[in-house]
Amino acid sequence: MKQLAVVLLSGGLDSCVTAAVARRNFDLALFYLDYGQRTNARERRAFLEIADYYGVPARHRLAAATDALRRVGGSALTDRNVPVPDADVERNDVPLTYVPFRNALFLSLGVSWAESVGASSVYLGAVEEDSSGYPDCTQAFCDAFARAVDSGTRPESRIRILTPVIHLRKHQIVRLGVELGAPLHLTWSCYRNSDRACGRCDSCILRLKAFETAGIPDPAQRES
């Protein structure tokens, strides 16, 4: 019998491929967070469909919700008064779509659940090399958080933070997903819309370029 791993699954490309990686060695426990993001309903649908695809039982699915990040504000993803900007590939600063310290909350809740259900690992689909430039998607942040987990959980829990795609380019993530049979057709990436991807936001542009560079048609486009 395999050990259990919690995968923080947003319903996007990176977290879906991360789940496929985790599945090679672990039974999956999938965690979703509704933090007031614009496309929550569509992302949650992707979460549920990916969970169904992998046959994850109900006891190993957890969808939690908090309005804290929406009330904190400071992000175009949670504040409807702040438009989601078009992608800017030349930008060097942190974009408006950054949700302040979101992954710290995501990881904290995931680790709490992992300790509760006896999971040995928590997987996060953070990408540093080829992403929007969020500071809570870096190796340094994940390493620091892992040290906090070691200090703040039971000694026998020994929960690891695993980030298998953090140093991959986006097109490499696509190819890895295809290699592992990940259900990329079920994923959702757009920051603006829940019906049809806008094709202009950071996340859409990164996804479009990734599939183009990988030389693979985006299966989600055929599903929409």
N, C-alpha and C positions, 0 to 999 in steps of 0.2 A: 504494500500500500504506500502510495506517494505521500510526502508531506504536503501541507497546505501552504499556499502563498496568496497573499492579498495583492491584487493588481488594482491600481488606481486608474479606472477606466472612464475617460471623458466621452468616449464615443468617436474620437478623432483617429486619424491615421497612425500617429505615433503610439498612442496608448493601445490601439488594437494590435499592432505588430508586437508591442511589448507583452501583451497577453499571450500571443502566439509563442513567443520565446519562453515565457514562464511555463506554458503548458507542456513543454518538452520534458520538464523535470518535476513539475508539481501539479497537484490538483488545484483548481482555481477557485478563489473567493474574490468576487468582483465588487468594487466599491465605486459608487457614483456620488458626486456632490453637486447639488443644486445650490449655487451661491448667488442667484439672482441674475445670471448672465442672460443676454438677449435671446439666445437661441436654446435656452434650457430644454424646452419641450422636444425639439428635434434631437438634441444631444442625448436626452434621456431615452428617446426611442431607439437611437443607435446603440446605447448601452444595453437595453433589453434585448434587441435583436442579436447582438453579438453574444450575449449570455445564452440566448436560446441556441444559437449556432453551435456553441461549445457544450451545450447540454449541462450548464451549471445549475445545480439544484437551488430551489428557493432559499434554503437555509444559508447558502453561500453567496447570496446577492444582498447587497445593502445599498439603498439609495437614501442618502441623508440630505437635509436641507437646512440652510441658515440664511438669514437676511443680513447678517453682520457685514459682509463685504459690500453688499449693495448700499447699506446705510453709511459705511465708511466712505464710499465713493472713490473718486480719483481715477476712474477707468471708464473708457468708452464702452466696455463690455457690460458694465453694471449701471451706468448712468445714462438714461435715455435722452438727457439733454446734451450729451456730448456725442457728436457724430463719430461713427467709426471711420477713420481716415482711409484713403486709398493707400496702397502699398508704396513705400519709398525705399527703393533698394540702396540708395546712396546715404540713407540716414545712419548716423552713428550714435544717436542718443536712444534712451529707452522710450518706446512708442506709447501712445495713449491707450493702447489695448492691454498694456501691462496692468494686472490687477494686484495692488500692493500686497506683497508677501503671501499670495494665494497658496503657493505650494507648501508653505509652512503649515497652513491650516489643513490642507489636503493630506499631507503626510502625517500630521498629528492625529487626525481622525483615523487614518488608515492603520497607524501603529496601535492606536487604542483598540481597534477591532481585532487586529492581528494578535495582540496579547490576550484578548478575551477569548478568541476561538483557538488559540494555540498554533497560529501560523508562524512559520520560521522566517519568513521574508515578506517585505513589502516592495513591490515593483512600481516604479514611476517612469513614465514615458517622456522624461525630459530630454531635450535636444539642445546642445550648446553650439555645435559647430555650424549648423545651417538652419538658423531659426530667427525669430523676431528680435532676439537680444534681451530676453527677460533675465534679470539678475538671479531669480530663483529657479533657473533652469541650468545653472552652471555646475561643473564638477565640484568647485570649491564649496558652494552652498550645500550640495548633497553630502559631501564628506563631513561638513560641520554638523549637519542635521543627524547624520549617523552617529556621531560622537555624543550628541545630546540624547539620542535613543538609548545608547549604551548606559548613560548615566541615569536616565529617568525611567527605566523599566526594571522589572524583576531580574535579578542576576541570571536566573535559569531561563528567561525568555529568549535571550540571544537573537533578537530580531535584526536581520540585515536589511539595509536599504540597497536595492539593486536597480541600476539604470542602464539596461543593456544597449540602448540606442543613443546614448548621450553624445558619443563622439562620431556618429555616423552622419554622412551627408543625407539630405532628404531622399535623393534618388536611390541611395543604398538601402534606406529603410523600406522604400517601395519594393526593391528587388528581394530583400529579406522576407518581406511579407508574402510575396508571391511564392518564394521558395518554401515557406512554412505553411502555405495554404490558408493564410489569414483572410478573413472575410472583408476584404477592402471595399467591396461593393456596399457594405452596410455602414461604412463610416461617414461622418459629417465633419466638415472643416470650416465652413463659412462663419465668419463673425457677425455678419449682418442679417442674413435671411435664414428662414427655416423651411422655405419651399423650394427655391432654386438658388444655387450658389451665385453670389454676386460677381465673382471672377475678378474683383478689384482689391479686396482687402488683403492684408499681409498673409493671412492663412490661406486664402484662395490662391494667391500668386505663388506661394511656396509649394503648394500642392500641384498646381498646374506645371510648374517648372520641374518638379520632381518626377512626375510621370513622363513628361516630355524627354528629360535627360535619360531616364531609365529605358526609354523606348517601349513603354508599355501603355496601352490605352487605359484611362481611368475608368474602372468598372462602375463606379458610382454615377458617372455621366450616363451610362446606358440604363441605369436603374431609375433615374429621375425622369 
